[in-house]
Amino acid sequence: MNFADFPDEHEIAEHSAGERARAAARSTWVSVVVNIVLVALQISVGIFSKSQALIADGIHSLSDLLGDFVVLFAGHHSKKGADEDHPYGHQRFENAASLALGVLLLTVGAGMLWSALQKLENPGAIASVHVSALWIAGVALVSKELLFRYMLAAAKRVKSGMLVANAWHARSDAASSLVVAVGIIGNLAGYPMLDPIAALIVGLMVAKMGWGFGWDALHDLMDRAVDQEEVDAIRRTLVETPGVHSVHDVRTRKMGDMIVVDAHIEVDAAISVEAGHDIAVIARQRVMQRHRVLNLLTHVDPWKRPDLDHQAGMSPVRAD
């Protein structure tokens, strides 16, 4: 069996991790610049125009800015290779970053809800907003939608769940800016309560998004398996390896955006231990070449031909 046909699995993993880290840094720095400008505009104009909805959207953008720095921190650490304390590498910094983003969004959303409810309890104190708030809301809406499209494209290119989470965070910002714009239009049309109602809706959207990100990240940190479609694809790659007769007990767990896999493969019981080991090595390399697998641990079981077992008056034996 020729091992030269298969690239070294460590080179594959390191290249993928490095590519994801570079994509994360590049797209996140773009987000940082956009959010710095939006925070300054939204909060300053929101105060000037007396629009609580625009101020809430500005605080939302500020939470994005903090989230961007969390992503940069995680991207820097997740690209580190394995060491004595982290034999599987540092990919789970990405899961931790997604959890931190979720908690941050949930906290910010709760604060925005509280502030909007306080305003709604005293509708007489709600002021009419200045038209400048509407212009800034429009600028924010367009900027965040363009940022979402850019970040999602980068995330899909390198298959990074953390970047996907951050991209959809930007899309939630675009949706919140749309709600804010509608609330400001309502206020300008003579319905002042629509401004704090828009702020309330933005708070609900932020809190819901935070809960979703945090809950998913928590499950990933608890060794949640990947979806069945991906497990089946890995199983097929193992079964298609020359010398592998069948596969069972395939287990997966997420490590950042990579996967750690355990699997039992059955090889001919009549071959030598060395030959069985060579088959397992090639099976491992094929899986790591074709899938986003960080490591595959194989357990080799003996497979006996049914016709030979029948001749010997025995039943097929499989050692687990």
N, C-alpha and C positions, 0 to 999 in steps of 0.2 A: 504494500500500500504506500502510495507516494504522498508524503506529508508536505511536499513543496507546493502543492496546489492550493494549500490553505494558508492565509496570512496569519501571523502571530496574533493571538487573541488579545494580548496586552496592548499591542500597537493599535488594534481596532478600538478598544475601550478608551485609550488615552486620546486618540485622534477625535473620537466623538465627544468626549468630555471637553477637550480644548475648543472644539468648534462651537459647542453650546455655550461655553463661557464667553467666547468672543462675541457671539451673537447677542448674548444677554447684556454684556457691557455696552455694546454699540447701541442697541435699541433703547436700553434704559437711560443712557446719557441723553439721547434725543428726548425722551420723556421728561427727564429732569429739566432741560432747558425750557420745554413747552410749559411745564407746570410752574416753574418759577415766574414766568411772564404772566400766566393766568392768575396765579395767587395774588400777585401785586395788583393786577387790573381789577379782579373780581372783588377783593376785600376793600380796596381803596374806593372804587366807584360804588360798591354796595353801601359803604358808610355814607358817601356823599349823596347818593340817590335815595337813601333810607329804604333800601330793599333787603329784607331779611332773607329772601330766597337767594339773592345773588351772593350775600355774605355766606350763607350755608353752602352754596356751590363752591365758593372760594375756600372754605374750610375743607370741603371734600377734595379739592385740588391739592390743598396742603397735605392731607392724608396720603394722597398719591405720591407727593414728593417724598414724604417719609418712607412710604412703601418702596419707592425706587431705590432708596439707599439700602433698605433691607435686601432687595434683590441683588444689588451690587456686592454687598457683603457676602451673601450666600454664594453668588457666582464665583467670587474670589476664592472662597474656601472649598467649594464643591469640586473645583478642577484639580485639587491636590490629589496625588496618587496615594496608594495604600502605604501605611506605615505600621509600626509595631502595635500601636494603640488602636488603629483603624485598619484591620487587615482587608476589609472590603472596599476601602477608599472612603471618601468624604461626601459621596453623592447625597446623603440624607440631609445635608445642609439645605438642599432645595426644598425638601419636605418641611423642614423646620421654618424656612422662609415663608412658604405658603401658609403655614399655621399662624405665623406672626402677622402676615398680611390680613388673614381672616379676623384675628383678634382685634387688630387695629381698626379695620372697617366696622366691625361690630360695635366697638367702643365709640367711634366717631358717629355712627348712625344713631346710637342711643342718645348721645348728647344733642344731636340735631333734633331728634324727636322731642326731647324735653324742652328745648328752647322754643320750638314751634308751638307746642301745647300751651306754654306759658303765654305766648302772644294771643292765641285763640281764646284764652280765658278772659282777656281784656280787649275785645275788638275795638273799643273806642280809642285805644291808644295806637292803633295801626295807622301809619301815615301813608299818604299818597307818594308813589315813587316818581323819580325823575326819568325822563325818556332815555337818558344815557345808559341806564341799567339794561334796557332792552338791546342796545347795540352791543354791549359787552357780553350779554348772554348769547347773542348770535355768533360773535367771534369765538367764544368758548365752545359752542356747539360744533362749529365747523372744525376747529382745531382738534378737539377730542375725537371726532369721528375719523379724521385723517390719521391721527396718532394710533387709533385702534387698528385700522387697516394695515398700517406699516408694521406694528408690533405683532399682529397675528400672522402676517406673512413670514416674518422672521422666526416666530415660534414654530410654525409648521415646517419650515425648512430644516430646522435642527431637531424637531420632535421633542421640544422641552415643555413639560407640563407647567413648570413654574412660569415660563414666559407666556404660555397660553392664559394662565390665571391673571397675569399682569395685563395682558392685552384686553381680556374681557372686563377687567377693572376699568380700563380706559373707555370701553364701550358703555359701561354703566354710567360713567361720567358724562358721555355724550347724551345718554337718555335723560340724565338728571338735568343737564343744561337745557334740554328741550322742555322739560316740565317747568323749569324756572322761567323760561321765555314765555310760556303760556300763562303762568301766574302773574308775571309782570304786565303782560298785555291786558289781562283781566283787571289788574289794579289800575292801569292807565285808563281803562274803559269805565271806571267808576265802581268797581267791586274790590275794595281794598283787602278783604279777607282772603282773596285768591293768592296773594303773595305769601303769607305764612302757611297757607294750605299747600302751596308748591314746596315750601321748605319742609313741611311734614312728609310729603310724598318722597322727596329726595332722601330724607332720613330713613324712611322705610326701605327704600331701594338699597341704600348703602348697608344697612343692618342685615338685610336678606343676603346680599352678596357676601358679606363677611362671614355669616353663618355657614354658607355653602362651602366657601374656600377652607374655612377652619375645620369643618366636619370631615371633608375629604382628606385634608392633610393629616388629621388625627388618625384616621383609619389607615393611611399609608404608613405612618410611623408605627402602627400596630401590626405590621406585616400583612396587610391586605393583599390577596392574590390579584393578578391582572385578569382582564375579562376572558371569558371562555374561548372566544375566537382566537386570541393571541396564544392561549395555552394549546389549542388544537393545532395551530400553525407550528409551534415548537415541537409538538408530538410528531407531526408529519415529517419534519426535518430529521428527527431521530430515527423514525421507522424507515425512511428512505436511505439511510446510511448503509452501505454494503456491509453485510455481516450481522446486522441487527435484525432479529426475527420478530420481536415485538417489544412494546414499551408499556409500562404501567407505573402507577403512583407518581405522576408528574405533579410537582408542587412548585408554586411560584410565590415570590414576595417582592415588593417594590423597594428599590434602593435609589432614591431620587427619581430620575427618569429612566433608570436602568432596571433590569430584572435579575434576581438571583433565583436559580432553578435547581431543584433536586429531581432526579429521575432514575428509575430502575430500567435497565435495558437487558434483554435476553439474547445471549449469543450461544452458538453451538457448543454443547457440553463436551464434545469430542476434541475441540481444539485446545492448544496450550494456553496457560495463563497469560503468557506474553502476547499471544495473538489476540486474546480477548481484551487485554489492556490496550493494544493498538487500535482495535475497533472503537473502544470507549473514547480514546484520545481524539480520533477523527470525528466521531459523533459530536464531541464537545466543541471542536473547532468549527464544524459546519454550523452548529447552532449559534455560536458567538459571531460568526461571519454574517449570517443571514438575519439575525434578530438583535434587538437592543438588550442583549443579555450580558451582564457584567461577569457572571461566573456560573458554571454548570457543574454540579457534583453528580457523578454517575455511579450507580451501584450495579455491578455486573452479575446477572443471574444466569445459571445454566439452562439451556434449552435442549431437550432431547427429542429427536425425531419420533413422531407417534408410531411409525411402522416398526422402528427398532424396539420401542417399548412393548409393542404388541407381540413381537417375536419372542421377547424375553419374558412374556407373561406379566408385564408390569404396566402401571398407569403412568402417564407423563408426569414428570416431577419438575416443579419449579421452586427454587429456593428463594425466599424473600430475605 
